[in-house]
Amino acid sequence: MANDKDFKVKNGIQPTVYHEGVGTVVSGSVGYSIASASYDNKSFSIGSEETVPYKIRFNNDGTKLFMLGVVSDKVHQYTLSTAFDISTASYDSVNFSVASQETDPYGLAFNNDGTKMYITGNTSDSIFQYSLSTGFDLSTASYDSVSLSVTSQDTIPTGITFNSTGSKLYMLGQTSDEVHQYSLSTVFDLSTASYDSVSFSIASQETSPMDMSFNSDGTKMYIIGSSSDAVFQYSLSTGFDISTASYDSISFNVNAQDSGPRAVVFNNDGTKMYIVGTSQDTVFQYSTVLTTNTLDLSTGSVFEITPTSDIQVGLSNPAASGTVSQATLLLDQAGYGGYDLSNASYDSVSFSVTIQDVAPRGLFFKSDGLTFFMVGNGTDRVNEYTLTKAWDITTASFTANIFSVANQESFPRGLFFKTDGTKMYIVGGGSGDAIYQYTLSTAWDITTASYDSINLSVASQDTVATDIRFKPDGTVMYISGTSSDSIHQYTLSTAWDLSTASYASKALSIASQDTQPESFYFNESGSKVFVLGIINDNVYQYALSTAWDVSTGSYDSVSFGVSSQEGAGDSLWFGNNGSKMFVLGSGTDTVYQYSTATPATITYPSTLEFSGGTAPTSPAVGETDVITFSTTDGGTSYQAVQAIDGAK
């Protein structure tokens, strides 16, 4: 970062320049962050052993997994060849029955070394204690003839766990929708347990709570339930004291993996989370890592962060107590991820092509974002534009390079280039609903283009073809059309050679969303396709269960409207890893630019005390917030102020 950061700000605030020393930002990570949780696409089926799994627990090093089942009334044991990697699990053919004590077992826990095991359930409303002569080896388990009744607190106990020392026991109940706290005068010995008359209600978040878990120091608590299919996060101002608990307004939904979750557990450092449920009989694995960015105050006083994920901002190495230590943070919001229609927003920037064509129809960007091409049926030609800043349409200008396709197509509507820029394809509806192939003797130079005398009629699939796309390897081609309201798929036996194309008898109808699809775009992996419809002026999102196979597509029930900018959208493009979206329309003869990244969420530790008592929200994509920090007690506490909100 330059030490002369200068920017304009909205709301009438004057521009500012910073000349102080630029400091170092140290990156790290912490676990137990369900706010930034993501599915690892790793799972393990336990359906062969149990069709109604209710709990899972790990041993200390993550090489053993234990599952409690309601149908079998047994605890089953598994081995993981890679610690805490659920995809490496296998059944040990070892189990232990608890049916003599509980025929409806819901809860499972172990002591620290695995020499004690605890079960609770709905039949007895009690917690039962077992000994394992070899830690975490179920084959050595036996009942201790020790139990604790919890019926006075709840008649449907669903989850149990201990604090880190075993001096506290916690029971989650479905009748009360509360967590109840007990003390053990002898650690992990149920016979010494007594109720603390302390409870905490989670009913406002979950009315069918199933399991609970704490982070390592007990300052965070997590509840999972089957009415919401979500994990909820709570803070405890005093570790493991639930009387100090409060909801963090943070949750993570697991419905996409299981609609009946029954258990939640973390690995040792909280960087992985696991759930099991009754709708899939499968254990699912998630990443729960939060990136930390720490401002090292010994290196400077001005810092700049452009997060590429959700982050927590902290400070380190302030001046000694009694000396004022200050810092200024420029927090840039570029967002992360791409193709996120749910967070799409108009950038309030556009570029007119009306001088080149009054009926622009097709748009194509080079992968570097520095060149784009437009085809229109006002002039029946391809026009070239250059951008001085990648993916920033405000920096575009016409190069005066053109190529006419009028001899082949009198109504061109879509264009596409081979990945190396040596082939170009035009689709249209003016001359037989066909696709035409061209060769560029100099890559990406349309002035060197020539017609290959190769074309393919698509009239059997659609008589009003509107756009064309290829799979990156050139072996599969797609067209959209408004007579069929579908995207159709073709196979090329020789990549990029249109003469070898044949219809694959595969299509995706979008008629339920829009009856006039004008354009479409695939993400890089081919797992998503986005369709621009002119009837509703929306971009629609579809998932393909098999990548690049449109016949496996289904609507995601996600859309984004562009009617405020363009009422006759004709072409759609994404760029910069899907963080930017462009819409070309013949209603205004203009290219419009949108942001389609997920805004990074910024959090702060409790030692940062913001003016007004509440930390500011994260800046919007494309904006910068300025935060100032100061401490006089050597960093025990910091006073923080949002100095500027929404710099541009």
C-alpha positions in Angstrom: 0.0 0.0 0.0 1.3 3.5 -0.9 1.5 5.9 2.1 -0.5 8.5 0.2 -3.9 6.7 0.1 -6.3 9.2 -1.5 -10.0 8.6 -2.2 -13.4 10.2 -2.6 -16.1 9.6 -0.1 -19.8 9.8 -0.2 -22.1 11.8 2.0 -20.2 15.0 1.5 -17.1 14.0 3.5 -14.0 15.6 2.3 -11.2 13.6 0.6 -8.4 12.5 2.9 -4.7 11.7 2.4 -2.7 9.7 4.9 1.1 10.1 5.2 1.8 8.2 8.3 4.0 5.0 8.4 2.5 2.0 6.7 2.3 -1.0 9.1 2.4 -4.7 8.7 -0.8 -6.9 8.8 -0.1 -10.4 10.1 -2.4 -13.1 8.9 -3.5 -16.1 10.9 -6.6 -18.2 11.6 -8.9 -19.4 14.4 -11.4 -22.2 14.6 -15.1 -22.6 15.7 -16.3 -20.0 13.1 -19.7 -21.2 11.9 -20.2 -17.7 10.4 -17.6 -18.7 7.8 -18.5 -22.4 7.7 -18.5 -24.3 4.4 -19.1 -27.9 3.4 -16.0 -29.8 2.6 -17.7 -32.2 0.2 -16.6 -35.0 2.5 -19.0 -37.5 4.1 -19.2 -41.0 5.5 -22.3 -43.2 5.4 -23.1 -45.2 8.6 -26.4 -46.5 7.2 -25.2 -50.1 7.3 -24.9 -50.0 11.1 -27.7 -47.6 12.0 -30.7 -46.1 10.2 -31.4 -43.6 13.0 -28.1 -42.2 14.1 -28.4 -39.7 17.0 -24.9 -38.8 18.1 -21.3 -38.9 17.0 -18.1 -38.3 19.1 -14.4 -38.5 18.4 -11.5 -39.7 20.5 -8.8 -37.1 21.3 -6.6 -37.5 18.2 -9.4 -37.9 15.7 -8.5 -41.5 14.7 -11.7 -43.0 16.3 -15.3 -42.1 15.7 -18.2 -43.3 17.8 -21.9 -43.3 16.7 -24.9 -43.8 18.9 -28.0 -45.3 17.2 -31.6 -45.3 18.3 -32.7 -48.4 16.3 -29.8 -50.6 17.4 -29.5 -49.1 20.9 -25.8 -49.4 20.4 -22.6 -47.3 20.2 -20.6 -48.2 17.1 -16.9 -47.7 16.7 -15.0 -46.6 13.5 -11.3 -45.9 12.6 -10.1 -42.9 10.5 -6.9 -43.6 8.7 -6.4 -39.8 8.5 -7.2 -38.0 11.7 -10.5 -36.0 11.6 -10.9 -36.7 7.9 -14.3 -38.3 7.8 -13.8 -39.6 4.2 -11.2 -42.0 5.5 -13.5 -43.7 8.1 -14.2 -47.4 8.2 -16.2 -49.6 10.6 -14.3 -51.6 13.2 -17.1 -54.1 13.5 -17.1 -53.2 17.2 -20.2 -52.0 19.1 -21.6 -51.8 22.6 -25.3 -52.2 23.5 -26.9 -49.8 26.0 -30.3 -51.4 25.7 -30.3 -52.8 29.3 -30.2 -49.2 30.5 -31.8 -47.1 27.8 -33.9 -48.3 24.8 -34.3 -44.8 23.3 -30.7 -43.4 23.6 -30.2 -39.8 22.5 -27.0 -38.5 24.1 -23.4 -39.6 24.1 -20.3 -38.3 25.9 -16.8 -39.5 27.0 -14.4 -38.3 29.6 -11.0 -36.9 28.5 -9.1 -40.1 28.3 -12.0 -42.3 27.0 -12.1 -44.5 30.1 -15.6 -43.3 30.9 -18.7 -43.1 28.6 -22.1 -41.6 29.3 -25.5 -42.2 27.7 -28.8 -40.4 28.1 -32.1 -41.1 26.6 -35.8 -40.6 26.3 -37.0 -43.7 28.0 -35.4 -43.3 31.4 -34.7 -39.5 31.5 -31.4 -40.4 33.1 -27.7 -40.3 32.3 -25.8 -43.6 32.6 -22.1 -44.1 33.3 -19.8 -46.8 31.8 -16.2 -47.7 32.2 -13.8 -48.7 29.4 -10.7 -50.5 30.7 -8.9 -49.4 27.6 -9.6 -45.8 26.7 -11.9 -45.3 23.6 -12.1 -49.1 23.1 -15.8 -50.1 23.1 -14.9 -53.8 23.3 -13.7 -53.1 26.9 -16.9 -51.2 28.0 -19.0 -52.2 31.0 -21.9 -50.5 32.9 -20.8 -48.9 36.2 -24.3 -49.2 37.8 -24.2 -45.4 38.2 -26.8 -43.0 36.9 -28.2 -39.5 37.3 -31.9 -38.7 36.8 -32.6 -35.5 35.0 -36.4 -35.8 34.8 -36.9 -32.8 37.1 -35.2 -30.7 34.5 -36.3 -32.3 31.3 -38.2 -35.4 30.2 -36.6 -35.6 26.7 -32.8 -35.2 27.3 -31.2 -35.1 23.9 -27.5 -34.0 24.4 -24.9 -34.2 27.1 -21.3 -32.9 27.4 -18.8 -31.8 30.1 -16.5 -28.9 30.7 -12.8 -29.4 30.0 -12.1 -30.7 33.6 -15.1 -32.8 34.1 -16.3 -30.7 37.1 -19.4 -29.5 35.2 -22.0 -31.5 33.2 -24.5 -30.0 30.8 -27.7 -31.5 29.6 -29.8 -30.3 26.6 -33.5 -30.9 26.8 -36.2 -30.9 24.2 -39.1 -30.4 26.6 -37.7 -27.2 28.1 -35.6 -26.2 25.1 -32.9 -25.4 27.7 -29.4 -26.2 28.6 -29.1 -27.3 32.2 -25.9 -27.2 34.3 -24.7 -29.6 37.0 -21.6 -29.8 39.3 -19.6 -32.9 40.0 -17.7 -32.9 43.3 -15.5 -35.7 41.9 -14.7 -35.1 38.2 -16.5 -37.2 35.7 -18.2 -39.2 38.5 -21.9 -39.1 38.0 -22.6 -40.3 41.5 -21.3 -36.9 42.8 -23.4 -34.8 40.4 -25.9 -32.2 41.6 -28.1 -29.7 39.7 -26.8 -26.1 39.9 -30.3 -24.7 39.4 -28.8 -22.9 36.3 -30.3 -23.1 32.9 -30.2 -21.3 29.6 -33.1 -21.2 27.1 -32.5 -21.5 23.4 -36.2 -21.6 22.5 -36.0 -18.3 20.5 -33.6 -20.0 18.1 -34.6 -23.7 18.2 -37.6 -25.6 19.4 -36.3 -29.1 18.7 -32.7 -29.0 20.1 -30.7 -32.1 19.5 -27.1 -31.6 20.5 -24.6 -29.2 22.0 -20.9 -28.5 21.9 -18.4 -26.0 23.5 -15.2 -24.5 22.2 -12.0 -25.4 24.1 -12.3 -22.7 26.7 -16.0 -22.7 27.1 -16.5 -19.2 25.9 -18.6 -20.4 22.9 -21.5 -22.8 22.8 -23.1 -24.4 19.8 -26.6 -25.9 19.5 -28.0 -27.9 16.6 -31.7 -28.6 16.1 -34.0 -30.3 13.7 -36.7 -27.7 13.5 -34.3 -25.2 11.9 -31.7 -27.7 10.6 -29.1 -25.2 11.8 -26.2 -24.7 14.2 -26.5 -21.7 16.5 -23.6 -19.9 18.2 -23.7 -18.4 21.7 -21.0 -16.5 23.8 -20.3 -17.1 27.5 -18.7 -14.2 29.2 -17.4 -16.6 31.8 -16.2 -19.9 30.3 -18.5 -22.9 30.8 -20.9 -20.8 32.9 -24.2 -20.9 31.0 -25.7 -18.2 33.3 -23.5 -15.8 31.3 -24.6 -17.1 27.9 -26.1 -14.9 25.1 -27.0 -15.6 21.5 -24.4 -14.2 19.0 -27.0 -13.9 16.2 -24.8 -16.3 14.2 -26.1 -19.6 12.6 -25.2 -22.0 9.9 -27.8 -24.1 8.0 -27.0 -27.7 7.2 -30.2 -28.5 5.4 -28.4 -29.0 2.1 -26.7 -32.0 3.6 -29.3 -33.3 6.1 -32.8 -32.1 6.9 -32.9 -34.0 10.2 -29.6 -33.2 12.0 -29.1 -34.9 15.4 -25.5 -34.1 16.4 -22.7 -31.5 16.1 -19.1 -31.9 17.1 -15.8 -30.2 16.3 -12.2 -31.3 16.0 -9.6 -30.3 18.6 -8.9 -26.8 17.3 -12.4 -26.1 15.9 -11.3 -25.8 12.3 -13.6 -28.7 11.4 -17.2 -29.4 12.2 -19.2 -32.6 11.8 -22.9 -33.3 11.8 -25.0 -36.5 11.5 -28.7 -36.7 10.8 -31.5 -39.1 10.3 -32.5 -38.1 6.8 -29.2 -39.2 5.2 -27.6 -41.6 7.8 -24.4 -39.9 7.0 -21.7 -37.9 8.7 -20.9 -34.7 7.0 -17.7 -32.6 7.4 -17.3 -28.8 7.3 -14.5 -26.2 7.5 -15.0 -23.7 10.3 -11.9 -21.5 10.0 -11.9 -17.8 10.4 -8.9 -15.8 9.0 -7.4 -13.3 11.3 -5.7 -10.1 10.3 -3.7 -8.6 13.1 -2.4 -5.0 12.9 1.2 -5.0 14.2 1.4 -1.5 15.9 5.1 -1.8 16.3 5.5 -1.5 12.5 3.4 1.5 11.7 0.2 3.4 12.3 -1.7 3.1 8.9 -2.9 -0.3 7.6 -4.9 -1.5 4.6 -6.8 -4.7 4.3 -8.6 -6.1 1.3 -10.1 -9.3 2.7 -10.6 -12.3 0.4 -12.7 -14.1 3.0 -14.5 -13.4 6.2 -11.9 -12.1 8.7 -11.5 -11.0 12.3 -9.4 -7.8 12.8 -7.1 -7.6 15.8 -4.2 -5.5 17.1 -0.8 -6.4 18.6 2.3 -4.9 20.0 1.0 -1.5 21.2 3.1 1.0 23.2 3.5 0.3 26.9 0.7 1.2 29.3 0.5 4.9 29.9 1.5 5.8 26.3 -1.1 6.5 23.6 -0.9 3.9 20.8 -3.1 4.6 17.7 -3.8 3.0 14.3 -5.9 3.8 11.2 -7.3 1.0 9.2 -8.4 1.3 5.6 -10.8 -1.6 5.1 -11.4 -2.3 1.4 -14.4 -4.4 0.4 -13.7 -6.3 -2.8 -15.7 -9.3 -1.7 -14.8 -12.9 -2.4 -16.2 -15.8 -4.3 -18.2 -15.2 -7.4 -21.4 -15.9 -9.3 -23.3 -14.9 -6.2 -26.6 -13.6 -7.5 -28.0 -13.3 -4.0 -25.5 -10.5 -3.3 -25.5 -9.0 -6.8 -25.6 -5.2 -7.0 -25.3 -2.7 -9.8 -22.0 -0.9 -9.9 -23.6 2.3 -11.3 -21.2 2.1 -14.3 -22.0 1.5 -17.9 -20.6 1.9 -21.4 -22.7 2.9 -24.5 -22.1 1.1 -27.8 -24.8 2.9 -29.7 -22.4 4.6 -32.0 -21.2 1.2 -33.3 -24.6 -0.5 -33.4 -28.2 0.5 -32.5 -29.2 -3.2 -32.0 -26.4 -4.8 -30.0 -27.0 -8.5 -29.4 -24.0 -10.5 -28.3 -21.1 -9.9 -25.9 -17.8 -11.7 -25.4 -14.9 -10.8 -23.0 -11.3 -12.1 -23.3 -10.2 -14.0 -20.1 -7.9 -11.1 -19.1 -10.8 -8.7 -18.9 -9.0 -6.1 -21.1 -10.8 -6.7 -24.4 -14.4 -7.4 -25.3 -16.3 -7.9 -28.5 -19.9 -7.0 -29.4 -22.0 -8.2 -32.4 -25.1 -6.4 -33.4 -27.8 -6.8 -36.1 -28.0 -3.0 -36.8 -24.7 -3.3 -38.8 -24.3 -7.2 -38.8 -20.7 -6.9 -37.7 -18.4 -7.7 -34.8 -16.8 -4.7 -33.0 -13.8 -4.7 -30.7 -13.2 -2.7 -27.5 -10.3 -2.4 -25.2 -10.3 -1.7 -21.4 -7.3 0.0 -19.7 -8.3 -1.6 -16.4 -9.4 -5.2 -16.4 -13.2 -5.8 -15.9 -13.8 -2.0 -15.4 -16.3 -1.1 -18.1 -15.7 2.6 -17.5 -12.3 2.3 -19.0 -13.5 0.9 -22.3 -13.0 2.5 -25.7 -13.8 1.4 -29.3 -10.7 0.2 -31.2 -12.2 0.8 -34.6 -11.5 -2.9 -35.4 -14.6 -4.5 -37.0 -15.6 -7.6 -39.0 -18.7 -8.0 -41.0 -20.7 -11.2 -40.9 -23.5 -9.9 -43.2 -22.6 -12.4 -46.0 -23.4 -15.3 -43.6 -26.0 -13.9 -41.1 -28.4 -11.0 -41.5 -29.5 -11.2 -37.8 -26.5 -12.1 -35.6 -27.5 -12.6 -32.0 -24.5 -14.3 -30.3 -20.8 -14.8 -30.6 -18.1 -16.9 -29.1 -14.3 -17.4 -29.5 -12.1 -20.4 -29.1 -10.0 -20.1 -25.9 -6.9 -19.2 -27.9 -8.6 -16.6 -30.1 -8.1 -18.4 -33.4 -11.7 -19.3 -34.0 -14.9 -17.3 -33.9 -18.5 -18.5 -34.0 -21.7 -16.5 -34.8 -25.3 -17.6 -34.2 -28.4 -15.9 -35.5 -31.9 -16.2 -36.7 -31.8 -14.3 -40.0 -30.4 -17.0 -42.4 -31.7 -20.3 -41.3 -31.1 -20.4 -37.6 -27.5 -21.5 -38.0 -24.0 -21.2 -36.4 -21.1 -20.0 -38.5 -17.4 -20.7 -38.0 -14.5 -18.3 -38.7 -10.7 -18.5 -38.5 -8.5 -15.6 -37.2 -5.0 -15.8 -38.7 -3.8 -13.6 -35.9 -5.3 -14.6 -32.5 -8.0 -12.2 -31.2 -7.5 -9.9 -34.2 -11.0 -9.8 -35.9 -9.6 -7.9 -38.8 -7.8 -11.1 -39.8 -11.0 -13.2 -39.6 -12.3 -15.2 -42.6 -15.3 -17.5 -43.0 -14.5 -21.2 -42.9 -17.5 -22.1 -45.1 -18.7 -24.3 -42.2 -22.1 -23.9 -40.6 -24.5 -25.9 -38.6 -28.3 -25.5 -38.7 -30.0 -25.6 -35.2 -33.5 -25.1 -36.6 -34.5 -28.6 -35.5 -33.9 -27.6 -31.9 -34.9 -23.9 -32.0 -36.0 -21.6 -34.9 -35.0 -18.5 -32.9 -31.5 -19.1 -31.7 -30.2 -16.3 -29.4 -26.8 -17.2 -28.0 -23.9 -19.7 -28.2 -21.4 -21.1 -25.7 -18.7 -23.8 -25.7 -17.2 -26.0 -23.0 -13.6 -24.8 -22.4 -12.1 -27.9 -24.3 -14.3 -27.2 -27.3 -15.9 -30.7 -27.4 -19.4 -29.5 -26.3 -21.4 -26.6 -27.6 -24.7 -25.0 -26.4 -27.3 -22.7 -27.9 -30.2 -20.9 -26.4 -33.4 -20.1 -28.2 -36.8 -18.5 -27.7 -39.0 -20.9 -29.7 -38.1 -23.8 -27.4 -37.3 -21.7 -24.3 -34.4 -24.0 -23.7 -30.6 -24.4 -23.8 -29.6 -27.3 -26.2 -26.4 -29.3 -26.1 -24.2 -30.5 -29.0 -21.2 -32.8 -29.2 -18.2 -32.1 -31.4 -16.1 -35.2 -32.2 -13.2 -32.9 -33.1 -12.8 -30.0 -30.7 -13.8 -26.6 -32.1 -14.7 -28.1 -35.5 -18.3 -27.2 -36.2 -18.4 -29.7 -39.1 -18.2 -32.5 -36.5 -21.1 -31.3 -34.3 -24.2 -33.3 -33.7 -27.1 -32.7 -31.4 -26.7 -34.6 -28.0 -30.4 -34.8 -27.4 -29.9 -32.9 -24.2 -31.7 -29.7 -23.2 -32.6 -27.5 -20.2 -36.0 -25.8 -20.3 -36.2 -22.4 -18.5 -39.8 -21.8 -19.6 -41.0 -21.8 -16.0 -38.8 -18.8 -15.3 -38.8 -16.9 -18.6 -40.3 -17.7 -22.1 -37.6 -15.7 -24.0 -34.1 -16.7 -23.0 -31.7 -14.3 -24.7 -28.3 -15.4 -23.3 -26.6 -17.8 -20.8 -23.3 -18.3 -19.1 -21.6 -21.2 -17.4 -19.3 -20.9 -14.3 -15.8 -22.3 -14.7 -16.6 -25.8 -13.4 -19.8 -26.2 -15.4 -21.8 -26.8 -12.3 -23.9 -23.7 -12.7 -25.5 -22.0 -15.6 -27.0 -18.5 -15.6 -29.8 -17.5 -18.0 -30.8 -13.9 -19.0 -34.5 -13.7 -19.9 -36.0 -10.7 -21.6 -39.6 -11.2 -20.5 -38.9 -10.6 -16.8 -35.5 -8.9 -17.3 -34.0 -11.3 -14.8 -30.8 -13.4 -14.6 -31.7 -16.9 -13.3 -29.4 -19.5 -11.7 -29.5 -23.2 -12.3 -27.4 -26.1 -10.8 -26.1 -29.0 -13.0 -25.8 -32.2 -11.0 -23.4 -33.4 -13.7 -21.0 -30.7 -14.8 -21.6 -29.4 -18.4 -24.6 -31.6 -18.8 -27.6 -29.3 -19.2 -30.1 -32.2 -19.0 -29.2 -32.5 -15.3 -30.0 -28.8 -14.6 -32.5 -27.6 -12.1 -33.6 -24.1 -11.0 -31.9 -22.9 -7.8 -34.8 -20.5 -7.1 -32.2 -17.7 -7.3 -32.5 -14.7 -9.6 -31.5 -11.1 -10.0 -33.4 -8.3 -11.8 -31.7 -5.9 -14.3 -34.9 -4.0 -15.4 -33.7 -0.9 -13.6 -30.9 -0.6 -16.0 -32.0 -2.5 -19.1 -35.5 -3.6 -20.2 -34.3 -5.6 -23.2 -31.3 -7.6 -22.1 -29.7 -9.5 -24.9 -26.3 -10.8 -23.7 -24.8 -12.0 -20.4 -21.2 -12.3 -19.3 -19.3 -12.9 -16.1 -15.7 -12.0 -15.4 -12.9 -11.8 -12.8 -13.7 -15.3 -11.4 -17.4 -14.5 -11.4 -17.1 -11.4 -9.2 -18.3 -9.2 -12.0 -21.4 -9.5 -14.3 -22.1 -7.7 -17.5 -25.4 -7.2 -19.3 -25.7 -5.9 -22.8 -29.1 -4.6 -23.9 -30.6 -3.4 -27.2 -33.1 -1.2 -25.3 -30.4 1.3 -24.3 -27.5 0.0 -26.5 -25.4 -0.2 -23.4 -23.2 -2.6 -21.4 -24.0 -2.5 -17.6 -21.6 -3.7 -14.9 -22.6 -5.5 -11.7 -20.7 -6.9 -8.7 -21.5 -10.6 -7.9 -19.1 -11.3 -5.1 -19.9 -12.3 -1.6 -19.1 -9.3 0.8 -16.5 -10.3 3.4 -17.8 -10.1 6.9 -15.6 -8.3 9.3 -15.6 -9.0 13.0 -13.6 -7.7 15.9 -12.5 -9.1 19.3 -14.2 -8.0 22.5 -11.2 -5.9 23.5 -12.2 -3.4 20.8 -14.8 -1.1 22.3 -16.6 0.8 19.5 -18.2 4.2 20.0 -21.9 3.6 20.6 -21.2 0.1 21.8 -21.7 -1.7 18.5 -19.1 -2.6 15.8 -19.9 -1.1 12.4 -21.2 -3.3 9.6 -18.8 -4.4 6.9 -18.4 -2.0 3.9 -20.3 -2.6 0.7 -18.5 -4.2 -2.2 -16.4 -1.5 -3.9 -16.3 0.7 -0.9 -13.7 1.4 1.8 -14.3 2.1 5.5 -11.8 3.9 7.7 -11.5 2.7 11.3 -9.4 4.3 14.0 -8.1 2.5 17.1 -6.4 3.8 20.2 -5.2 2.3 23.5 -3.5 3.8 26.6 -3.3 0.6 28.7 -0.9 -1.4 26.6 -3.6 -3.1 24.6 -5.8 -4.5 27.4 -8.6 -2.6 25.7 -8.9 -0.4 22.6 -11.3 2.4 21.7 -12.5 2.2 18.1 -14.3 4.6 15.9 -15.6 4.3 12.3 -14.1 7.6 11.0 -15.4 7.2 7.4 -18.3 5.0 6.2 -18.4 4.1 2.5 -15.4 5.7 0.8 -15.3 5.2 -3.0 
